[in-house]
Amino acid sequence: MVNATAGLIGVVLLTRHGDRTEYFQNTSNYISQQAYLTPLGAQQEYELGSFLRSTYLDADSPSFIQNISTEVANIDQLTVRADAGGGNAILDSAYSLLQGLYPPTQKSEITLGNGEKVLSPLGGYQYIPGKLKLQPESLFLQSLEYWQAPSLTPWMECNYFLFHLNRVYTSSGFKNISAAAQPFLTALEPYLGGISNNFTNMWNIYDHVNVQYTHNKTYYDTLPATFLEQARHYANWLQQQVFTDATTAQNGVGYIAIRTLLPEVMWSLGNMTLPSNKVKIAVQEVDYKPFISLFNVTNATLYDPDISGIANYASVVALELSLDSTGSHHVSMKFKNGTDNSEFRQLKLFGNTTVTLESFIHQLAWTTINSTINWCFSCNQTIERGCSVFNYTNDPFLNPTG
């Protein structure tokens, strides 16, 4: 049991976007088409922000972050990164979350030199300044297009990930569950709007059913009972295979969705321990994929199998940093699965409720992909996503004849 005499020092959050329009992921490379945040999704993210506010910004909460500004956002205390591609569903989710975290307040009023008092629109709406950055600093909201850096969408154009996908599709497990699902997929075909009911397409099948069931009343009224649940079950199984790795090694390419995020997570946690640090909350707004990979590389699913598969819209993982009476920093991981959970559930990191920050980094640092050239090497990519600027002539793996 950690004696966190100083309370929480800070928290790193991985948050999933809210409800969005339907989108298609290519089954051969997992490159997706555009999707847009819906009003329901914006509300989900706002409610998530409000939950985080009551958890970390309320002085009466046991998880209150010490010395954080509670009413007016202090931009030096926040870092927020979001994927800006694919129709901005993820980026817009980050803005909606921030509205709940720091809602409008009369305290944001300023006085001009002539004595006039001015309050921002919408009753004191707080604008978290946006600025495009490629390096972590204390902050603003940082938006990244997929081509600017591979850290938020590292599976895209990753050649080794394509080999991994093929390995999943040709595995005995895939063939067995595909055969078992075939009667259901045949029965579901009239509700798929013409999209393929091949099991490799299971993510798109589930997404279509879920989006239509949520937004189309006729579909909602006619879809047979359990069909959405069954589609979710099979999609969960497939995504669990795609974003983990059969090799069981934590640095397998199946875990790539979290391996490029871990350096940012470690950097943020490490910086929070420094006396000069001002950042209290670091947010990574992402898709569902890093959740699957994170829960598996930390062995959290071994102790809580229910968290396997696709995290719900507006889910959040909290990596909380605290200080004990001996001066040691500790990390604890919690999870709220969208609106299915009203509170956090405590997860285990490598079998423990809390681990020292030193242990957390030691257990995961060797798995990380912490630079573009590291990603290029890890993906056997020499051209796309900035890889063409590097010289591979002396690399025996990427250029065997060099």
Secondary structure, DSSP 4 states (H G I P E B T S, - for coil): ----TT-EEEEEEEEE---B----B-TTT--B----B-HHHHHHHHHHHHHHHHHHS-TTSTTPBTT--SSS--GGGEEEEEE--GGGHHHHHHHHHHHHHS---GGG-EE-TTS-EE--HHHH-----B---SS--S-SEEEE-TTT-TTSSTTTT-HHHHHHHHHHHTSHHHHHHHHHHHHHHHHHGGGSTT----GGGHHHHHHHHHHHHHH-HHHHHHSPTTHHHHHHHHHHHHHHHHTS-TT--TTSGGGHHHHTTHHHHHHHHHHHTSTT----EEEEEE-SHHHHHHHHHTTHHHH-GGG-SPPPTT-EEEEEEEE-TTS-EEEEEEEE-GGG-SS-EE--BTTBSEEEHHHHHHHHGGG---SHHHHHHHHT-SSTTTGGGS--TT-TTT-TT-
